[in-house]
Amino acid sequence: LFALNALLNVLWSELFFGLKRPDWAMAEVVPFWLSVLALVLIVFPISRKAGWALVPYLVWVLFAGILNLAIVRLNGPFSA
């Protein structure tokens, strides 16, 4: 799950910043956020401290998704 989350994190960054496709990044931020949520839910029963430590990451990805949506709405459509 950590590896999947890392992959989605890198993929979002590459789509948004590398390819300059915030529209594609917007679609990818949903599974990215869900992977962070899954991490929190799976880690929390093992270590409450570790689970709580992941909550700011969850909030940060939500915030990034909101910003991503605003960028798409204000600047679209995008093309390759």
PLY file of the C-alpha trace (Angstrom):
ply
format ascii 1.0
element vertex 80
property float x
property float y
property float z
element edge 79
property int vertex1
property int vertex2
end_header
0.00 0.00 0.00
2.90 2.37 0.74
4.39 1.61 -2.69
1.05 2.21 -4.42
0.68 5.52 -2.59
4.21 6.54 -3.56
3.51 5.66 -7.19
0.29 7.70 -7.19
2.10 10.61 -5.54
4.80 10.64 -8.22
2.21 10.16 -10.98
0.14 13.12 -9.79
3.23 15.34 -9.69
4.30 14.22 -13.16
0.84 14.81 -14.64
0.40 18.20 -13.01
3.89 19.68 -13.21
5.74 17.55 -15.77
3.11 17.16 -18.47
1.23 20.34 -17.47
-2.07 18.43 -17.54
-3.98 19.45 -14.42
-7.11 17.90 -15.95
-5.49 14.46 -15.97
-4.01 15.11 -12.53
-7.52 15.93 -11.28
-8.72 12.48 -12.32
-5.69 10.89 -10.68
-5.99 12.80 -7.38
-9.07 10.75 -6.43
-7.30 7.36 -6.26
-4.29 9.16 -4.75
-6.43 10.55 -1.90
-8.14 7.18 -1.44
-4.73 5.51 -1.13
-3.80 7.90 1.68
-7.13 7.20 3.39
-6.47 3.47 3.07
-3.04 3.97 4.64
-4.57 5.81 7.58
-7.23 3.13 8.09
-4.80 0.22 7.82
-2.01 1.76 9.92
-4.25 3.15 12.67
-5.09 -0.22 14.33
-1.40 -1.13 14.31
-0.13 2.20 15.65
-2.42 5.03 16.64
0.50 7.49 16.53
1.42 6.46 13.00
-2.23 6.67 11.93
-2.57 10.17 13.33
0.74 11.14 11.76
-0.73 10.36 8.33
-3.79 12.58 8.83
-2.00 15.82 7.83
-0.91 14.07 4.61
-4.55 13.14 3.97
-5.62 16.76 4.50
-2.76 18.04 2.32
-3.77 15.80 -0.60
-7.38 16.98 -0.18
-6.17 20.60 -0.28
-4.03 19.88 -3.35
-7.07 18.30 -5.00
-9.18 21.39 -4.27
-6.48 23.63 -5.74
-6.18 21.28 -8.71
-9.94 21.54 -9.33
-9.81 25.34 -9.16
-6.96 25.41 -11.68
-8.86 23.13 -14.05
-12.03 25.21 -13.77
-10.26 28.52 -14.25
-7.83 27.52 -17.00
-9.36 24.68 -19.02
-9.59 23.23 -21.56
-6.13 21.73 -21.78
-4.49 20.06 -24.76
-1.39 18.00 -25.34
0 1
1 2
2 3
3 4
4 5
5 6
6 7
7 8
8 9
9 10
10 11
11 12
12 13
13 14
14 15
15 16
16 17
17 18
18 19
19 20
20 21
21 22
22 23
23 24
24 25
25 26
26 27
27 28
28 29
29 30
30 31
31 32
32 33
33 34
34 35
35 36
36 37
37 38
38 39
39 40
40 41
41 42
42 43
43 44
44 45
45 46
46 47
47 48
48 49
49 50
50 51
51 52
52 53
53 54
54 55
55 56
56 57
57 58
58 59
59 60
60 61
61 62
62 63
63 64
64 65
65 66
66 67
67 68
68 69
69 70
70 71
71 72
72 73
73 74
74 75
75 76
76 77
77 78
78 79
